[in-house]
Amino acid sequence: MSESDVDLRAQVRDKALGLLARREHSRGELQQKLLQRGYKSPLINQVLDELCARDELSDSRYAQALVSHRAKTGYGPAYIRQELRERRVDPRIIDSVLSDAEFCWAEIASAKYASHFQNQVIQDYRDWARRASYLQRRGFDTETIRRVLGEWQSPG
């Protein structure tokens, strides 16, 4: 390996560590950022392999941090799953982290619903559907939404 290759490898590693110092990244996300900065893919992969081997880069740790953060800000598992997919986290890691997450999704949905709609009475089916859609966009499944809103029942 030539001296310029060693220097370039150190440059890629320093850039990757600088990005990781700010926040956790998925491997795919970090790879994309390094590609955008003009580094070559084989070199990036070598550096990322080293960082993974030294546990300085971990998709599992990244996924756990993202699940925790998103759950605390009122997002459900479907939203979080999609975000992790977009960041190129392995689906097996996503499944594992979400199944190990110790959150009550119904409580999170209920709290988010209460803060957003603040004791407003549901007026009609259209209003009920709008509220259900709000929770669905935040990543909650039909069962959780029905636990929070109840089934639609027309007045009277």
C-alpha positions in Angstrom: 0.0 0.0 0.0 1.5 3.3 -1.0 1.8 6.3 1.2 -0.9 8.2 -0.6 -3.3 5.2 -0.1 -2.5 5.2 3.6 -3.2 9.0 3.7 -6.4 8.6 1.9 -7.6 5.8 4.1 -6.7 7.9 7.2 -8.7 10.8 5.6 -11.8 8.6 5.1 -11.5 7.2 8.6 -11.2 10.7 10.1 -14.2 11.9 8.2 -16.2 8.9 9.2 -15.2 9.3 12.9 -16.0 13.0 12.7 -19.5 12.2 11.5 -19.9 9.5 14.2 -18.8 11.9 16.9 -21.8 14.1 16.2 -24.3 11.2 16.3 -24.8 7.5 15.6 -25.2 6.6 11.9 -26.2 3.5 10.2 -23.5 1.9 8.0 -25.6 2.7 4.8 -26.1 6.3 5.9 -22.4 6.8 6.6 -21.4 5.1 3.4 -23.7 7.4 1.4 -22.3 10.5 3.1 -18.7 9.4 2.3 -19.6 8.7 -1.3 -21.1 12.2 -1.6 -17.8 13.6 -0.4 -16.1 11.9 -3.4 -14.4 8.9 -1.7 -14.3 5.6 -3.6 -16.6 2.7 -2.6 -13.9 0.0 -2.0 -12.0 2.3 0.3 -15.1 3.3 2.2 -16.1 -0.3 2.7 -12.7 -1.2 4.1 -12.8 1.7 6.6 -16.4 0.9 7.6 -15.5 -2.8 8.1 -12.7 -1.7 10.4 -15.1 0.6 12.3 -17.6 -2.2 12.7 -14.9 -4.6 13.9 -13.9 -2.1 16.6 -17.6 -1.5 17.4 -17.3 2.2 16.6 -20.0 1.7 14.0 -23.0 -0.4 14.8 -26.3 -0.7 13.0 -27.8 -2.3 16.1 -26.8 0.5 18.4 -28.0 3.1 15.8 -31.4 1.3 15.5 -31.8 1.2 19.3 -31.1 4.9 19.5 -33.4 5.8 16.7 -36.3 3.6 18.1 -35.9 5.2 21.6 -35.8 8.7 20.2 -38.8 8.3 17.9 -40.9 6.5 20.5 -40.3 9.3 22.9 -41.4 11.8 20.4 -44.6 10.0 19.6 -44.0 7.8 16.6 -45.1 4.2 16.3 -43.3 1.0 15.1 -44.4 1.2 11.4 -43.0 4.7 11.0 -39.8 3.8 12.8 -39.4 0.6 10.7 -39.8 2.6 7.5 -37.3 5.2 8.6 -34.7 2.5 9.5 -35.3 0.8 6.1 -34.7 4.2 4.3 -31.4 4.4 6.2 -30.4 0.9 4.9 -30.5 -1.0 8.2 -30.7 -4.7 7.8 -34.4 -5.9 8.2 -33.3 -8.6 10.7 -31.8 -5.9 12.9 -34.9 -3.8 12.6 -37.1 -6.7 13.6 -34.9 -7.6 16.6 -34.7 -4.0 17.9 -38.4 -3.3 17.6 -39.3 -6.6 19.2 -36.9 -5.9 22.1 -38.2 -2.4 22.5 -39.8 -2.0 25.9 -42.5 0.5 24.9 -46.2 0.4 25.2 -47.2 1.6 21.8 -50.8 2.2 22.8 -49.6 4.5 25.6 -47.4 6.4 23.2 -50.3 6.7 20.7 -52.7 7.8 23.4 -50.3 10.5 24.7 -49.6 11.8 21.2 -53.3 11.8 20.5 -54.2 13.6 23.7 -51.5 16.3 23.2 -52.5 16.9 19.6 -56.3 16.9 20.0 -56.5 18.2 23.6 -59.9 16.9 24.7 -61.8 17.9 21.6 -64.9 15.8 21.2 -65.1 13.7 18.0 -67.9 15.4 15.9 -68.6 12.9 13.2 -67.2 10.0 11.2 -65.1 12.3 9.0 -63.5 13.8 12.2 -62.9 10.3 13.6 -61.3 9.2 10.3 -59.1 12.3 10.3 -57.8 11.5 13.8 -57.3 7.8 12.9 -55.3 8.9 9.8 -53.2 11.2 12.0 -52.2 8.2 14.2 -51.7 6.0 11.2 -49.3 8.5 9.6 -47.3 8.5 12.9 -46.8 4.7 12.5 -49.5 3.1 14.7 -51.4 0.0 13.5 -55.2 -0.3 13.3 -55.5 -2.2 16.5 -53.6 0.5 18.5 -55.6 3.2 16.8 -58.9 1.5 17.8 -57.7 1.2 21.4 -57.0 4.9 21.5 -60.1 6.2 19.6 -62.5 3.3 20.0 -64.7 2.1 17.2 -66.7 4.7 15.3 -70.3 4.8 16.5 -72.7 7.2 15.1 -74.4 9.4 17.8 -77.9 8.6 18.7 
